[in-house]
């Protein structure tokens, strides 16, 4: 495991400076990197989003250990993030400098499975026969809302599964500024109890803009709305958002007002490594949020080369609990973008998770995982088992498109190399997993949602790709 510093002392507030392909060479540490590392930034940064900032560069990355430093890998593009053939193609066109570079980049992006798990098709709800912009509704209780002003981040994670949000045209993005549409949708769907503001990162918005969304939602008095969540990496990548930003106090006031109105505020914070918890800035920001009554829950994928060892996870969970955070999810790298580079096989991920869990107290065992956010739902790896002398993998749904799947264990053939549910075969000679049987027996193209009032989402020609992804009819 890469050694890291802890309890880094504060250097005082700083103005936000973004670094991208246009100016990253101005970062002092870049000068000491090899030419192949810089070339990779130039090539991969044309295909996948690249942006970091002065806080990450100055406070989190240990440049003496770059490019092997985990926080460097977390924010700077790596050559292996593109499959070899794609990398060489983009590099060659970049060297030529012609119009073909745009086509090469588009080809590379299309090959990386943008918008996995039905985000552009199966998760977009319909209301009165029309799609609802900027909303995803996969599970009955939770609606994801993508405010149009929040579709960027303070820095981009190299493993990001929503990378098309930052590189595609408007047609490839989720975004909405229609809070009244969201309110109307919630009134029509009484099973929804939670709204998740996501993106991008809603914390990049000024508080006055965020308030235009949150206050009407609270004042609407929707009886089924119990919680509002904010998915954010700001605590890790720009904690000054909650400390020295001109409207930091107003942001904390908005959290407090929402809590006092009887709605739980949950900050869904992304922390991928203990270093992100080690600075005075992040600890101050956490204390300030905790005083508002908001709850901070934490989540991260298990990432090869960044946090793929049990000690890193147990250290991170212990520190999170000490700071008043609630460990929530340990995910597996989604089947998009650079999964082939960052992904950890399911069996190894389960071993890392289990060994880390043994090293922490019950207060940290609120965490669930390792979990795949796959097309059918959130699938947890429960681990290997032996039946009649043969090894199998046990899994279960933590969330499902069909709520009846939740908590139901099922088995797959044992595999040392599988990274995703699509890589697994059903156990005991079965041709399909039980959830694939549900789809196959439904007689329709659409996935088997439990019907919600007004929720209509015909797949049309997307039905073929849906069946292919689930391997329905295979064998």
C-alpha positions, 0 to 999 in steps of 0.5 A: 500500500502507498504510504501517505501523510495524515493530519496535514496542516492548514495553509489558509484559504485559497482561491479555486484554480482548475487545472485541465489540458490547457494549463496542467503543465503549470503544476510544479510536480508535472515537471518531474514526471516522465514523458510517457506519463505526460503523453498519457494525460494528453491522449486519455484526457482527450477521451475521458474527462480531466480536471483537477484543482489546486487543493487536490494538487497541493494538499492531497497528492504526494508528488514524490510518489507520483505517478504511483500516488493513489490521489494522482491516479484518482485525478490524472489520466493513465495510459491503461485507462484506454485499451491498447488499440484505442490508445494508439489510434487516438495518439496517432490522430493527436500527433497528426493534428487533423480533423480525424482526431474528433472521429477517433475520440468519438469512436473511443468513447463509444467503445467504453460503454457510456451510460451503463445500466439503462441510464439513458433509456430504462431509468428515465421516467414518463409522465403523461406519455412524455419523458421527464427531463433531468430525472432518473427513477430506477427504484420506487422509493428514490428519484435522482434529480440532475440540476442543470447548473450542477453538471460539473465537479470541482475535479473529475475522478478518473474512474467516474461512471458518469463521464459522458456528462462531462464530455458529451453534447447536450443530447448525451447529458441529464439536466433539468432546471424545472423544479415544478416538474419534479414536484408534480412528479413526486405528487403523482408517485407517493411511493417516492420518499427520497430525492437525490440531487446528483450530477456532476456535483450539486455543491458546485452551485452557488447557494442562491441557485441551490436554494431555488431548487430545495426551498420550493421542494420543501415548501411544497409540503409533499407528504411522502418526501422524507429525505433530500440527499446531495451526492458530492465529492466537495468534502474531498476535492474542495472543502472550502465550499463549506468554510470560506466560500462567500456563501458557505454560511448560507449553504449551511443555513439551507441545510439547517432550515431543511432539517428543521422543516422535518426533512432529513438532509443526507450528504452522500460524500465520496471518499476513496482514500484516507488521505482525503480525510487527513487535512484540517480543511476537510475536518473543519468542513465536516464539523460545520455540516454536522452542526446543521443536523445533516447526516454525512454518509460515505461511499466509494468503489474498490479501486485497483491501484488506489484502495484495493487493500483491506488496511486502507478501507479499515483505516478509512472507515475508522476515521470516518466514524471518528469524524461523525460520518456514517460508512454507507456503501463499498461499490464495485467499479461500474461497467463503463469507462476504465473499468478494465483498469480500475476494476477488482474481481468480485472474489477479491473485492469480497475478500478485501471488504470482509477482511476490512470489516473484521478490523472495525467496530460495529459503528463502522459496520453500517457499510454495505458491499461490495455492491454492483450498481447493475442494470437489474439493481444493486447486487451484493457479493455475499462471498464464496460457498462450497456445495457438494465439493464445488465452489459457488458465489452467493449474491443478493439484491440490496435494491432491485427494479422489482422490489420483490428481488430485494434480499433474495439470495442467489448463486453463480458459478465460481469465477476468479476473474469476473468483474461484473454480473455479466461475467457470471453464469448461473449455478447448478446448470440453470440457463438464467438467473431468476431475475432474467427468468422474470424478464423472459416470462414477462412477454414484453420488451421493458424491464419488470418494474413494479408499476408506478402510477404514470411510470411508462417507459417503453424500450422500443429497439432498446429491448434487444440490447437489454436482452443481450446485456442480461444474456436472456436466451443464452445457452 
